[in-house]
Amino acid sequence: MQSVKVLFLDRDGTINRDIGSYVSNREEFVLIDRADEAIALARQAGFRIVIV
């Protein structure tokens, strides 16, 4: 059986700016600097990404 590498990431305050309340629309969702690069590196390393 082949193992699958999975990276679970919390959303608010981990990959996007925590605005103090639930992000309810696209305009409120702002990535933290270089979060997209970190996720891309994890994918290149073979990880599946799950945002929780």
N, C-alpha and C positions, 0 to 999 in steps of 0.2 A: 504494500500500500504506500503510495506517495504522499508525503506530508504537504500541507498547504500553509504557507506563511501568511498570517493575517495581522494587520496593524489596526487596532481600534483607537480612534481618536475622538476625544470629546470635542464638541464644536465650539460653544461659546467660551471665549477666553483662552482657547487652545489654538485653534486655527483661524478664528475670526475675533474681532474686537468685541469684548463684553460691554454691552450698552446698558447693563443694569436691569434689563427685562428681556423677555423672550423676543428673538428676532422674528418678526411676523411678515416681513416683505423683503424683496431683493435689495431695495435701497438701503436698508439697515444692515445688510450683510457686507462687512468690510474685512477682507483677509488681513491677518497680522503679517507684517513684513516677512517675506521669504517663506511663508507657509506653503505656498504653491510649489516652490522649489524643493522643499523638504518632502512633500508628498510625491513629487515626480521622482526624486532620488529613491524613495522607498519602493515605488512601482518598478523602477529600473532594477532594483535589487531583488525583484520577484515577489514583493508583498502585494497582497490584495488589501485594499483600503476600505475600512468601514467607519463611517462617521456616526457617532452616537450622540 
